Amino acid sequence: MPNSTINEQIRTLTSSEGPTVTIFAAATPFSGSVGSRQSLAIRSWLGLSQNIRVVLFSQDPSVFSFAASFDPGSRVSVEPDIDFTFLGTPFFHSMVARAQASNSDISVLMDSETILLPDFISTLSYVHKLDHDWLLVASSRNVSHFPFHLDVDGKRWLGDNGERIKMKKDFLSHERWDRCDDKKMIMAWNNGDLPLHNGVLPPFLYGKGFHTLWVVNEALSSDFRFVFDASWTISSFFISNPDDGDAMEARNWENVGNFHLKAFYGSLSICEAGYYNVIKLFECNGHYHFGSATENIVYPLGSHKGKHKKLLSCFDKIKSLEVNLDCSKDKHLTSLEPLSLPFSLEVLLSTRADQNKTVVLAVAGYSYKDMLMSWVCRLHLLHVSNFVVCALDDEIYDFCVLQGLPVFRDRLAPSNISYDDCHFGTNCFQRVTKVKSRIVLQILKLGYNLLMSDVDVYWFKNPLPLLNTFGPTVFVAQSDEYKITGPINMPRRLNSGFYYARSDNSTIAALEKVVKHASTSNLSEQPSFYDTLCGLNGSYRVGDDMCLEPETNLTVRFLDRNLFPNGAYRDLWDSSNVSSTCMDMGCFVLHNNWISGRQKKLERQFLEMFNGCLDSLFGVRSLDNKESRNRNEVKDASLSIGSSLNSKEFCVRVVHAGGKEDLYRNPIVVSQLMKRYPGMCFAWPEVFKNPYESVLSATDILFPGQKYLLLPVTTLKKLKKRHSARKNKSAGKQVTDESDDSVFSANDYYVSKEKWTRGLVKKHIQSNRKLVPPVVLKSKLKSGRGSDWEPSLTSIQELSP
């Protein structure tokens, strides 16, 4: 869609009455009954207002076809560039990040099969006028039978006889909310200045449970936005599908993964009552009000302040429609089940291999998880999807499952893999590398061609089309020769961290010899590759870039180093702009080797080569974001958020005492900043609650999109002392709390003095009343108040009958 057309569409939406709304939904393929339900739901959204636009997250062709079925310039578009698992399940954090980049007044995330009624838009029109940033959630009703359809305009519901149906009065009044499951929950927020919550959203899988409850819980804890439940004012429902239970059971590991994230990240595992106790939005006699169902308090707004009895009666009537459910009994997951993909290696390979039966293999342990994700990111950006990961330990296996990667566990791998001391030359490195050749041989015997790539190989272009041009009985490998001139097939210069092997008899026989040689060697597998395939001291060398193994008749070709340079060639890693230099040379890959130590590898690769992968690792692509795009117009960005990418949200934020911030656009290692700030330490914002687990080490990396705190080591000691004293006190021990009063809370210490004073007043007010009233109704224009804003409303205590 041309930019001019899209901009005109935005101007039209902006000039019309009411807020502009973009509904984001993860769509499944439009086929069968699922496709019919999705089509009906989306048409119900579009019929509510011309101010509503729909963005569907999917990479399936049928979803593109559905969007194309609407008129040119329609309000339905497809967004394929978010993060999905290898089976196509979208990541919730990536969906949220894309929705937060919207130019609409309000962003909505909801299930693609949920039907909306007109009070959805009237509710949003009302809350859009609130004078504070907000986040709403709404539960939907679950209906088993729905014999109605929309008219041609998509605005009226008709029965089988063609007569108009008053859906809310005639149908939904008999249905109840499904409040124990957040998979179908609606979440909406105004695109204001404040974030939804503190911290980083974990990689929840959308539709697999706990993700919406997690956001609500963290939003309540962060206290940035006013959080409320609009289930009583938004009429929404979905048609139950009897096959949903079977589908959930078949993909149960995805639900288990979300349960793991919920258990280990954030405060949801400690307190799950947050969502069920949030303020409710309700309507009485055509006016909206807020109330607390748990504390029996209502907050009248406007002219209804004096009509207490009628308001309380209305509130009671609405509450009576909601059944008090014990949601804990409905949860299928009550304990941490082990993370495990139900795929054998054979099945995994069959689903991942390309049309040439070729797979790309990476082998990694947990100590290299950061390098692995950088490697995966590059492959995603290059649209290389036929990769698999071999996990050397349980930790990296669980990590890969949670990241949606196609992973399998090698149970024969060494069990005592060092975290920091497993680099080139160490005993750990020698043991681990021998796993790679054994796994490669196993995959070749299963009939698959294989490109072995270490995770420290940075990809600029997809090398597979070029590597496939080498014929059978040819083994292709990177050269580790660092000299610019001379032969590149000299002794021990075959790099076993990047090579291409075909599944033919000669290659398999040769690899069997390599594995056997490595099993009896005290060195790593790399010398075994050269000594076996090129002969001791290079006795099988042919010319300057080949070898010929005589027993198997396997030809070994060393790759052109200008296209596949190693880490020492031409000192490329010392270039002022490594990426630009390599791209100018025409590099396919650049190996991050010829450097000792995991941390040094991390610093060199992340600090120099993170461009292009920075945003995708945190849910927002560095590509131009757009509200409307189609498959053939990816580069025609309609609603670029380039200005947003330059904001603090996409930088490393280091916050000093008093509120001053240092911003860094690229990842940076803590050790580099420690040189600038002697006597200081770096920590997560949770350091005031948990000082023992929030402090960062010198080897940790600070990533864009996240906030870190800089505080004196002396303050950290006091925080730890106070934390220990409180912990001992809660355990019943008699201790004297000698913690210094100069240790402030997070709100006190990391805000400006002006805000600090207002914050203390706010705390005093909150401590002297039972509940902080939520919001006041102002004009449509935002007041520009900060996070220290306080409303002033009169509460009404409801008397129990």
C-alpha positions in Angstrom: 0.0 0.0 0.0 1.5 3.4 -1.0 2.5 5.7 1.9 0.3 8.5 0.6 -2.8 6.3 0.8 -2.0 5.1 4.3 -1.2 8.6 5.5 -4.5 9.8 4.1 -6.3 6.9 5.9 -4.6 7.9 9.2 -5.7 11.6 8.7 -9.3 10.4 8.1 -9.3 8.3 11.2 -7.7 11.1 13.3 -10.2 13.7 12.2 -13.3 11.6 12.9 -15.0 11.5 16.3 -13.7 9.2 19.0 -10.3 7.6 19.5 -8.5 5.7 16.9 -8.2 2.0 17.8 -6.0 -0.7 16.4 -6.9 -4.3 17.3 -4.0 -6.7 17.2 -4.7 -10.5 17.1 -2.7 -13.6 16.3 -4.6 -15.3 13.5 -4.5 -19.0 12.8 -5.0 -20.4 9.2 -8.4 -19.5 7.7 -9.7 -23.0 7.1 -12.7 -25.0 8.3 -14.7 -23.9 11.4 -11.8 -22.0 12.9 -11.5 -19.8 9.8 -15.3 -19.2 9.9 -15.2 -18.2 13.5 -12.2 -15.8 12.9 -13.9 -14.2 9.9 -17.1 -13.6 11.9 -15.2 -12.1 14.8 -13.1 -9.8 12.7 -16.1 -8.5 10.8 -17.8 -7.8 14.1 -14.8 -5.6 15.1 -14.8 -3.6 11.8 -18.6 -3.0 12.0 -18.3 -1.1 15.3 -16.5 2.0 14.0 -14.6 3.4 11.1 -11.9 4.3 13.6 -11.0 0.6 14.1 -8.2 -0.9 12.2 -7.1 -4.6 12.5 -3.6 -6.0 12.4 -3.3 -9.8 12.2 -0.1 -11.5 13.3 0.7 -14.4 11.0 2.9 -15.8 8.3 0.3 -18.1 6.9 -0.7 -17.5 3.2 -4.4 -18.0 4.0 -4.3 -15.0 6.4 -2.8 -12.8 3.7 -5.6 -14.0 1.4 -8.2 -13.1 4.0 -6.8 -9.6 4.4 -6.7 -9.2 0.6 -10.4 -10.1 0.3 -11.3 -6.7 1.7 -11.3 -3.6 -0.5 -8.0 -2.0 -1.4 -7.0 0.4 1.3 -9.0 -1.6 3.8 -8.6 -1.5 7.6 -7.2 -5.0 7.8 -3.5 -5.8 7.4 -1.1 -8.6 8.2 2.1 -8.3 10.3 4.4 -11.2 9.7 7.5 -9.7 11.3 7.1 -10.6 15.0 8.7 -13.5 16.7 7.2 -17.0 16.4 8.3 -20.4 17.7 9.5 -22.9 15.2 6.0 -24.3 15.1 4.4 -21.0 14.5 3.1 -20.0 17.9 3.5 -16.2 18.4 5.4 -14.8 21.3 3.3 -12.6 23.5 6.1 -10.1 24.3 6.7 -9.6 20.6 3.0 -8.9 20.0 2.9 -6.4 22.9 6.0 -4.6 21.6 4.4 -4.3 18.1 1.2 -3.0 19.6 3.0 -0.5 21.7 4.6 0.9 18.5 1.1 1.7 17.1 0.2 5.3 16.2 -3.4 4.8 17.2 -4.8 6.4 20.4 -5.6 2.9 21.8 -4.0 -0.5 21.2 -6.0 -3.7 21.9 -4.7 -7.3 22.1 -7.3 -10.0 21.9 -8.1 -13.4 20.6 -8.9 -13.7 16.9 -12.2 -15.6 17.5 -13.7 -13.2 20.1 -16.8 -11.4 18.9 -17.3 -7.8 20.1 -20.6 -5.8 20.5 -21.0 -2.0 20.3 -20.4 -1.3 24.0 -16.8 -2.1 23.3 -16.2 1.1 21.4 -18.4 3.2 23.8 -16.3 1.9 26.7 -13.0 2.8 24.9 -14.4 6.2 24.0 -15.1 6.9 27.7 -11.9 5.7 29.1 -9.9 7.5 26.4 -11.0 10.8 28.2 -9.4 9.8 31.5 -6.6 12.1 32.6 -4.1 9.3 33.4 -2.5 6.5 31.4 -4.5 3.3 31.9 -4.6 -0.4 31.2 -7.8 -2.4 31.0 -8.6 -6.1 30.8 -11.9 -7.7 30.1 -13.0 -11.3 30.3 -15.1 -12.8 27.5 -18.1 -15.1 27.7 -18.0 -18.7 26.4 -21.0 -19.7 24.4 -21.6 -23.2 23.0 -24.2 -22.4 20.4 -24.4 -19.4 18.2 -27.0 -19.5 15.4 -26.6 -15.9 14.3 -24.8 -14.1 11.5 -23.9 -10.5 10.5 -25.6 -8.6 7.8 -23.8 -7.4 4.7 -22.6 -4.2 6.4 -21.3 -6.2 9.4 -23.3 -4.0 11.8 -26.4 -5.9 12.6 -26.9 -9.4 13.9 -29.6 -11.5 12.3 -31.2 -14.8 13.2 -31.8 -17.7 10.8 -35.1 -16.2 9.8 -33.4 -12.9 8.9 -34.9 -11.0 11.8 -32.6 -8.6 13.7 -31.4 -9.8 17.1 -30.6 -7.6 20.1 -27.5 -9.6 21.0 -26.9 -8.2 24.5 -30.4 -8.4 25.7 -31.7 -11.5 23.9 -28.6 -13.7 24.0 -25.7 -12.7 26.2 -27.9 -12.0 29.3 -28.0 -15.8 29.9 -24.2 -16.4 29.4 -21.5 -16.1 32.0 -17.9 -14.9 32.0 -15.0 -17.3 31.6 -12.8 -15.6 34.2 -10.5 -18.4 35.2 -8.6 -18.5 31.9 -6.7 -15.6 30.6 -6.1 -17.1 27.1 -9.1 -15.3 25.7 -8.8 -12.2 27.7 -8.9 -8.7 26.1 -6.2 -6.3 27.0 -6.2 -2.6 25.9 -4.3 0.5 26.8 -3.9 4.1 25.7 -0.7 4.9 23.9 0.5 7.5 26.4 3.9 8.3 28.0 4.1 5.7 30.7 5.1 2.0 30.2 2.7 -0.8 31.0 4.9 -2.2 33.8 8.4 -2.3 35.1 10.9 -4.8 34.0 11.0 -7.0 30.9 8.2 -9.1 29.7 9.3 -12.8 29.6 8.9 -14.9 26.4 5.4 -16.1 27.1 3.7 -18.0 24.2 0.4 -16.3 23.3 -2.7 -18.2 24.0 -0.9 -20.7 26.4 -1.9 -19.1 29.7 -0.7 -16.8 32.4 0.6 -14.0 30.0 -2.2 -11.5 30.5 -2.4 -12.2 34.3 1.4 -11.6 34.5 1.1 -8.2 32.8 -1.8 -7.2 35.0 0.0 -8.2 38.1 3.2 -6.4 37.2 1.3 -3.3 36.1 -0.4 -3.2 39.5 3.0 -3.6 41.2 4.7 -1.0 39.1 1.9 1.5 39.7 2.6 3.4 36.4 -0.9 3.1 35.1 -4.4 2.9 36.4 -5.4 -0.8 35.9 -9.1 -1.8 35.8 -11.4 -4.5 34.7 -14.0 -3.6 32.0 -15.6 -7.0 31.8 -18.9 -5.6 33.0 -19.0 -2.9 30.3 -17.5 -4.7 27.3 -19.7 -7.4 25.8 -17.5 -10.0 24.2 -17.8 -13.7 23.7 -16.3 -16.6 21.8 -17.8 -19.8 20.5 -16.4 -22.8 22.3 -14.7 -25.4 20.2 -14.9 -29.0 21.5 -11.5 -29.7 19.8 -9.7 -27.1 21.9 -9.0 -29.5 24.7 -7.4 -32.1 22.4 -5.2 -29.4 20.8 -4.1 -28.1 24.2 -3.1 -31.6 25.3 -1.2 -32.2 22.0 0.9 -29.0 22.6 0.9 -29.2 26.4 4.6 -28.4 26.6 3.8 -24.8 25.5 1.5 -24.4 28.5 4.2 -25.9 30.7 6.7 -23.4 29.4 4.4 -20.5 30.3 3.9 -22.0 33.7 7.7 -22.1 34.2 8.0 -18.4 33.2 5.2 -17.4 35.5 6.8 -19.3 38.4 10.3 -17.8 38.0 9.7 -14.3 36.7 7.9 -11.4 38.3 5.6 -11.5 41.3 2.7 -13.6 39.9 4.0 -16.7 41.5 3.9 -15.0 44.9 0.5 -13.3 44.6 -2.0 -14.2 42.0 -4.9 -12.3 43.5 -4.0 -9.0 41.8 -6.2 -9.4 38.7 -9.2 -10.7 40.6 -9.2 -7.7 43.0 -8.7 -4.8 40.5 -11.1 -1.9 40.3 -14.2 -2.7 38.1 -15.7 -0.3 35.5 -19.5 -0.5 35.5 -22.3 1.4 33.9 -25.4 2.6 35.7 -28.2 4.6 33.9 -26.0 5.4 31.0 -23.1 6.7 33.1 -19.8 5.0 33.9 -18.4 4.5 37.4 -15.7 2.6 39.2 -16.0 0.2 42.1 -14.3 -2.5 44.1 -16.2 -5.7 44.3 -13.9 -7.1 47.0 -14.1 -4.1 49.4 -17.7 -3.1 48.6 -16.7 0.4 47.6 -18.0 2.5 44.7 -16.7 5.7 43.3 -19.4 7.9 41.8 -18.4 10.3 39.1 -20.1 13.5 37.8 -23.7 14.3 38.7 -24.3 11.0 40.4 -22.3 11.8 43.5 -25.5 12.4 45.5 -27.5 9.3 44.3 -25.7 6.8 46.5 -28.5 4.3 47.0 -29.4 3.9 43.4 -25.7 3.6 42.5 -25.1 0.9 45.2 -28.2 -0.9 44.1 -27.0 -0.9 40.5 -23.6 -2.1 41.6 -25.1 -4.9 43.6 -27.2 -6.0 40.7 -24.2 -6.2 38.3 -22.1 -8.1 40.9 -24.9 -10.7 41.3 -24.4 -11.7 37.7 -20.9 -12.8 38.3 -20.4 -16.2 40.0 -17.6 -16.3 42.5 -15.3 -19.0 41.0 -12.5 -20.8 42.7 -10.1 -20.5 39.8 -7.4 -22.5 41.5 -9.3 -25.7 40.9 -9.6 -25.1 37.2 -5.8 -24.7 36.7 -4.4 -27.8 34.9 -0.9 -27.0 36.0 -0.3 -27.1 39.8 3.4 -27.9 39.9 6.4 -27.5 37.7 6.4 -30.2 35.1 9.7 -30.8 33.2 10.1 -29.0 29.9 10.3 -31.5 27.1 9.5 -31.4 23.4 7.7 -34.5 22.2 9.9 -34.9 19.2 12.6 -37.4 18.4 15.7 -36.3 16.5 14.3 -38.0 13.4 11.0 -36.1 13.6 12.6 -32.8 14.4 14.9 -33.1 11.3 12.0 -34.1 9.1 10.1 -30.9 10.1 13.1 -28.6 9.8 15.0 -29.7 6.7 14.7 -27.7 3.5 13.8 -29.1 0.1 17.3 -30.4 -0.4 17.1 -32.3 2.9 19.7 -29.9 4.4 19.8 -28.7 8.0 22.0 -26.2 9.8 23.3 -27.5 13.2 24.4 -25.5 16.2 25.8 -27.1 19.4 25.7 -25.1 22.6 25.8 -25.2 26.3 24.2 -22.8 28.7 27.3 -20.7 29.0 26.9 -19.7 25.4 23.2 -18.9 25.4 23.8 -15.2 24.6 25.9 -16.2 21.6 23.2 -18.7 20.6 20.5 -16.1 20.6 22.6 -13.7 18.5 23.2 -16.5 16.0 19.5 -17.5 15.9 18.6 -13.8 15.4 20.8 -13.5 12.4 19.3 -16.6 10.8 15.8 -15.3 11.4 16.7 -12.0 9.7 18.1 -14.0 6.8 15.0 -16.1 6.6 17.0 -19.3 7.3 14.6 -21.6 9.2 16.0 -25.0 8.6 18.2 -25.0 11.7 18.3 -27.2 14.8 20.1 -26.8 18.1 21.8 -29.6 20.0 21.8 -28.9 23.8 24.8 -30.0 25.8 23.1 -29.6 29.1 19.6 -29.4 30.7 19.8 -25.7 31.3 20.3 -24.8 27.7 17.7 -27.3 26.6 15.1 -25.7 28.9 16.2 -22.2 27.7 15.8 -23.2 24.1 12.3 -24.7 24.7 11.2 -21.4 26.3 12.7 -19.5 23.4 10.7 -21.6 20.9 13.7 -23.1 19.3 13.9 -26.6 17.6 16.2 -28.3 20.1 17.2 -31.8 21.1 19.3 -33.0 24.0 22.5 -35.0 23.6 22.5 -37.3 26.6 26.1 -38.5 25.9 27.5 -35.0 26.3 30.0 -34.3 29.2 28.1 -33.5 32.3 30.7 -31.2 33.9 30.8 -28.3 31.4 32.3 -25.2 32.8 30.4 -21.9 32.5 33.4 -19.6 32.1 36.3 -21.9 31.4 35.2 -23.8 28.3 37.0 -21.8 25.6 39.6 -22.9 23.0 42.5 -24.8 24.6 40.8 -25.8 27.8 40.1 -29.4 28.7 36.4 -28.6 28.7 36.6 -27.3 25.1 38.4 -30.5 24.0 35.6 -32.7 25.4 32.7 -30.6 24.1 34.0 -30.3 20.6 34.0 -34.1 20.2 30.3 -34.0 20.7 29.8 -32.1 17.5 31.4 -34.5 15.1 29.5 -37.4 16.7 26.2 -35.6 16.3 27.0 -34.6 12.7 27.7 -38.2 11.9 24.4 -39.3 13.4 22.5 -36.8 11.3 24.3 -37.7 8.1 23.4 -41.3 8.7 19.8 -40.3 8.9 20.0 -39.1 5.3 20.3 -35.3 5.8 23.0 -32.9 4.4 24.4 -30.7 7.1 26.0 -27.3 7.6 27.7 -27.2 11.0 28.0 -23.7 12.3 29.3 -22.7 15.7 27.3 -20.0 17.4 30.2 -17.6 17.3 29.9 -17.5 13.5 28.2 -14.3 12.5 26.1 -14.6 9.3 25.8 -11.8 6.8 24.3 -13.8 4.0 22.7 -17.2 3.6 25.6 -19.4 2.4 23.5 -22.5 1.6 22.8 -21.7 -2.1 26.6 -21.4 -2.7 27.5 -24.5 -0.6 24.9 -26.6 -2.4 26.7 -26.0 -5.7 29.6 -28.3 -4.5 28.8 -31.7 -5.7 28.7 -35.1 -3.9 31.8 -36.5 -2.2 33.0 -33.0 -1.5 33.5 -31.8 2.1 33.6 -28.0 2.3 35.2 -26.2 5.4 36.4 -22.8 6.5 40.1 -22.2 6.6 41.7 -21.1 9.8 44.8 -19.8 8.0 45.5 -16.2 9.2 48.3 -15.3 6.7 47.0 -13.2 3.9 49.1 -14.8 1.2 50.1 -18.5 0.7 48.2 -21.8 0.8 45.1 -21.9 3.0 45.2 -25.7 3.4 48.3 -25.9 5.6 48.5 -28.4 8.5 45.8 -28.0 11.2 44.1 -25.1 9.3 40.8 -26.8 8.8 38.2 -25.2 11.0 35.7 -27.6 12.4 33.4 -24.8 13.5 32.0 -24.2 10.1 31.7 -26.9 7.4 29.3 -28.4 5.0 28.9 -32.2 4.6 26.7 -34.2 2.3 24.9 -37.4 3.3 26.8 -39.7 0.9 28.8 -42.8 1.5 32.2 -41.2 1.1 31.5 -38.4 3.5 29.9 -40.7 6.1 32.9 -43.1 5.9 35.3 -40.2 6.3 33.4 -38.7 9.3 33.5 -42.1 11.0 37.3 -42.0 10.8 37.3 -38.5 12.2 35.1 -39.5 15.2 37.2 -42.5 15.8 40.4 -40.5 15.7 39.0 -37.8 18.0 37.9 -40.4 20.6 41.5 -41.5 21.1 43.0 -38.0 21.0 43.8 -35.8 24.0 43.2 -32.7 21.8 40.0 -31.2 20.5 38.3 -32.6 17.4 39.7 -29.9 15.1 43.2 -31.6 14.7 41.4 -34.9 14.1 39.5 -33.4 11.1 42.7 -32.2 9.5 44.9 -35.2 10.2 42.2 -37.6 9.0 41.0 -35.8 5.9 44.3 -34.0 4.8 46.8 -36.4 6.3 49.4 -36.0 8.9 51.4 -32.8 8.2 49.1 -32.3 5.1 50.3 -35.4 3.2 46.9 -35.5 1.3 47.0 -31.8 0.2 46.1 -30.9 -3.4 47.1 -27.5 -4.5 46.7 -24.5 -2.1 43.0 -25.1 -1.1 42.2 -28.8 -1.4 42.8 -32.2 0.1 41.9 -35.7 -1.1 41.4 -38.5 1.4 42.6 -41.6 -0.4 40.6 -44.3 1.4 37.1 -42.7 1.0 38.0 -40.6 -2.1 36.5 -37.6 -0.3 37.6 -34.2 -1.6 38.0 -31.4 1.0 37.6 -27.9 -0.3 38.8 -24.9 1.8 36.5 -21.9 1.5 37.6 -18.6 0.1 38.6 -16.5 3.1 37.3 -13.3 1.5 33.9 -14.8 1.6 34.3 -16.9 4.7 36.9 -15.2 6.9 38.1 -16.5 10.2 38.6 -14.3 13.2 42.3 -13.5 12.5 42.1 -12.8 8.7 42.9 -9.2 7.7 42.2 -8.1 11.3 38.6 -7.6 10.4 37.5 -7.5 14.0 39.7 -4.5 14.6 37.9 -2.5 11.9 36.1 0.6 12.9 32.9 -0.7 11.4 33.2 -4.5 11.2 29.8 -5.1 9.6 30.4 -2.5 6.8 33.9 -3.8 6.1 32.7 -7.4 5.8 29.7 -6.5 3.7 31.9 -4.5 1.3 34.1 -7.6 0.9 31.1 -9.7 0.1 31.4 -11.9 3.3 28.9 -14.6 3.9 30.0 -15.2 7.5 32.7 -14.0 9.9 34.0 -16.3 12.6 34.5 -14.9 16.0 37.5 -17.1 16.8 41.2 -16.6 17.3 40.3 -15.0 20.6 40.5 -16.7 24.0 37.7 -16.6 26.5 33.9 -16.5 26.4 33.6 -13.0 27.8 36.0 -11.6 25.2 34.0 -13.2 22.5 30.8 -11.8 23.9 32.3 -8.3 24.1 33.6 -8.4 20.6 30.5 -9.8 18.9 27.8 -8.0 20.9 29.4 -4.6 20.9 30.5 -4.6 17.3 27.9 -6.8 15.5 24.6 -6.4 17.3 23.1 -4.1 14.7 20.1 -5.7 13.1 19.5 -8.1 16.0 19.1 -5.6 18.7 15.4 -5.0 18.4 14.3 -8.5 17.4 15.7 -10.0 20.5 13.4 -7.6 22.5 10.3 -8.0 20.5 10.6 -5.0 18.1 12.3 -5.4 14.8 14.8 -2.8 13.5 12.8 -2.8 10.3 10.4 0.0 9.8 7.3 -0.8 11.8 4.0 -0.3 10.1 0.3 -0.4 10.8 -0.5 -1.8 7.4 1.6 -3.9 5.1 1.2 -6.8 2.8 3.5 -9.6 1.7 4.8 -7.8 -1.4 5.3 -4.4 0.3 7.4 -5.1 3.3 9.7 -2.2 2.5 6.9 0.3 2.0 6.6 1.3 5.6 3.3 3.1 6.3 3.7 4.1 9.9 7.4 4.2 10.7 8.4 4.4 14.4 11.9 5.6 13.6 11.5 8.4 16.1 10.6 5.9 18.8 13.7 3.8 18.1 15.7 6.9 19.1 13.9 7.2 22.4 15.0 5.9 25.8 12.8 2.9 25.4 15.3 1.4 22.9 18.5 2.4 24.7 20.4 1.0 27.7 19.2 3.2 30.6 21.6 3.6 33.5 19.9 5.6 36.2 21.9 7.5 38.8 20.7 8.6 42.2 18.6 11.7 41.8 17.1 10.6 38.5 20.0 11.4 36.0 20.2 8.8 33.2 23.0 7.7 30.9 21.8 6.3 27.6 23.7 3.8 25.4 22.3 2.7 22.1 24.2 -0.5 21.9 24.7 -3.3 24.4 27.6 -2.7 26.8 29.5 -4.9 29.2 29.3 -4.0 32.9 33.1 -4.2 33.2 33.5 -1.3 30.7 31.3 1.0 32.8 32.9 0.0 36.1 36.1 1.7 34.9 34.1 5.0 34.7 32.4 4.6 38.1 34.8 3.2 40.7 33.2 2.3 43.9 29.8 1.8 42.2 27.8 -1.2 41.2 25.1 -1.9 38.7 21.8 -3.6 39.6 18.3 -4.4 38.4 15.6 -2.1 39.7 14.5 -4.8 42.1 17.6 -4.3 44.1 15.7 -2.5 46.9 13.5 -5.6 47.4 16.1 -8.3 46.7 19.6 -6.9 46.9 21.3 -10.3 46.9 20.0 -11.4 43.5 19.7 -8.1 41.6 23.4 -7.1 41.4 25.1 -7.5 38.1 28.5 -9.0 37.7 31.4 -7.5 35.7 30.8 -10.0 32.9 27.1 -9.3 32.5 25.8 -7.3 29.5 23.5 -4.4 29.6 20.9 -4.6 26.9 18.9 -1.8 25.1 15.3 -1.6 26.2 16.1 -2.3 29.8 16.8 0.0 32.8 19.6 -0.5 35.3 20.5 1.3 38.5 23.9 2.7 39.5 24.4 2.8 43.2 27.4 3.0 45.6 28.8 -0.3 47.0 28.3 1.1 50.5 24.6 1.6 49.7 24.4 -2.0 48.5 25.9 -3.3 51.7 23.3 -1.4 53.7 20.5 -2.8 51.6 21.8 -6.3 52.1 22.0 -5.7 55.8 18.5 -4.3 56.0 17.2 -7.2 53.9 18.8 -9.8 56.1 17.4 -8.0 59.2 13.9 -8.1 57.8 14.3 -11.7 56.8 15.4 -12.7 60.2 12.6 -10.7 61.8 10.0 -12.5 59.7 11.5 -15.8 60.7 11.0 -14.9 64.4 14.6 -14.1 65.3 15.4 -11.3 67.7 17.6 -8.9 65.8 18.4 -5.3 65.9 17.8 -3.4 62.7 20.8 -1.2 62.4 20.2 -0.3 58.8 20.9 3.3 58.0 18.0 5.6 57.3 19.9 7.0 54.5 19.1 4.0 52.4 16.0 5.1 50.5 13.4 3.0 48.7 13.6 2.8 44.9 11.0 5.5 44.5 12.9 7.8 46.9 16.4 7.2 45.7 16.1 7.2 41.9 13.9 10.2 41.3 14.6 13.9 41.4 14.4 15.8 44.7 11.2 17.5 43.5 9.5 14.2 42.7 10.9 12.7 45.9 9.0 15.2 48.0 5.8 14.6 46.1 6.3 10.9 46.4 6.6 11.1 50.2 3.3 13.0 50.3 1.7 10.4 48.1 2.8 7.6 50.4 1.4 9.5 53.4 -2.0 9.9 51.7 -2.1 6.3 50.7 -1.3 5.1 54.2 -4.2 7.0 55.7 -7.0 5.7 53.5 -8.3 2.3 52.6 -8.2 2.5 48.9 -6.8 5.1 46.4 -9.6 6.1 44.1 -8.7 5.5 40.5 -9.2 8.4 38.1 -11.0 11.6 37.4 -12.7 12.5 34.2 -11.2 15.4 32.4 -11.1 16.6 28.8 -9.9 14.4 26.0 -6.5 16.2 26.1 -3.9 14.6 28.4 -2.8 16.7 31.4 0.8 15.7 31.2 0.9 14.6 34.8 3.7 12.1 35.8 3.5 8.9 37.7 3.0 10.8 41.0 -0.5 11.9 40.0 -3.2 11.6 42.6 -7.0 11.6 42.1 -9.4 13.1 44.6 -12.7 11.2 44.7 -15.2 10.5 47.4 -15.6 6.8 48.2 -18.9 5.2 49.4 -18.6 2.4 51.8 -21.3 -0.2 51.0 -23.0 -1.6 54.0 -23.4 -5.4 54.1 -27.1 -6.5 54.2 
